[in-house]
Amino acid sequence: MDIKEKTKDNLNARLDLKSICNRSELELDERRPNIMPKAAYTLSKEQKRRVCSTPYDVTLNYN
């Protein structure tokens, strides 16, 4: 959910993508190495709200 203290998506992981994986959309740009593009699974603020509020809206019938 793109929480800075909880993510494993760091600079070293992005550098490994270039040598190991074929994920060019996630590689660092040589011109701007400190800027990491967002991953496809990153949620927007509104999407985070919907995901977190969904369990509160669900009612279960235990009959």
VOKOL-50759 format. One record per residue (C-alpha): x, y, z; chain; residue in one letter. Coordinates in Angstrom, 2 decimals, padded with zeros to 5 digits. Layout:
N
- X  Y  Z  A  A
...
***
This chain:
63
- 000.00  000.00  000.00  A  M
- 003.04  002.23  -000.45  A  D
- 003.76  002.82  003.24  A  I
- 007.30  004.19  003.48  A  K
- 008.33  002.37  006.67  A  E
- 006.81  -000.96  005.62  A  K
- 007.88  -001.35  002.00  A  T
- 010.60  -003.68  000.73  A  K
- 010.67  -001.78  -002.56  A  D
- 013.91  000.16  -002.12  A  N
- 016.76  001.40  -004.27  A  L
- 018.66  -001.90  -004.19  A  N
- 015.57  -003.87  -005.22  A  A
- 015.06  -001.59  -008.22  A  R
- 018.72  -001.91  -009.23  A  L
- 018.36  -005.71  -009.12  A  D
- 015.43  -005.52  -011.55  A  L
- 017.74  -004.36  -014.30  A  K
- 020.16  -007.28  -013.91  A  S
- 017.75  -010.08  -012.95  A  I
- 014.22  -009.37  -014.16  A  C
- 012.68  -008.22  -017.39  A  N
- 010.53  -005.49  -015.81  A  R
- 011.59  -002.37  -017.67  A  S
- 008.60  -000.37  -016.40  A  E
- 009.99  -000.61  -012.84  A  L
- 013.65  000.10  -013.60  A  E
- 015.27  003.30  -012.44  A  L
- 015.86  006.05  -014.96  A  D
- 019.58  006.82  -015.31  A  E
- 018.81  010.52  -015.67  A  R
- 016.83  010.61  -012.40  A  R
- 018.05  007.67  -010.25  A  P
- 016.37  008.85  -007.03  A  N
- 012.87  008.79  -008.54  A  I
- 011.25  005.34  -008.52  A  M
- 008.18  004.76  -010.71  A  P
- 005.12  003.44  -008.90  A  K
- 004.50  -000.28  -009.17  A  A
- 001.35  -001.52  -010.88  A  A
- -000.10  -002.78  -007.59  A  Y
- 000.24  000.58  -005.78  A  T
- -003.14  001.93  -004.70  A  L
- -004.27  005.54  -004.86  A  S
- -005.61  007.27  -001.74  A  K
- -009.23  006.69  -002.81  A  E
- -008.56  003.01  -003.57  A  Q
- -006.97  002.57  -000.13  A  K
- -010.07  004.06  001.50  A  R
- -012.35  001.68  -000.41  A  R
- -010.25  -001.37  000.46  A  V
- -010.12  -000.46  004.15  A  C
- -013.79  000.47  004.41  A  S
- -015.14  -002.64  002.66  A  T
- -014.89  -004.99  005.69  A  P
- -016.93  -002.54  007.76  A  Y
- -019.72  -002.48  005.18  A  D
- -020.10  -006.27  005.03  A  V
- -022.62  -007.92  007.33  A  T
- -022.56  -011.65  007.92  A  L
- -025.56  -013.82  008.73  A  N
- -024.64  -016.68  011.08  A  Y
- -028.01  -018.50  010.93  A  N
***
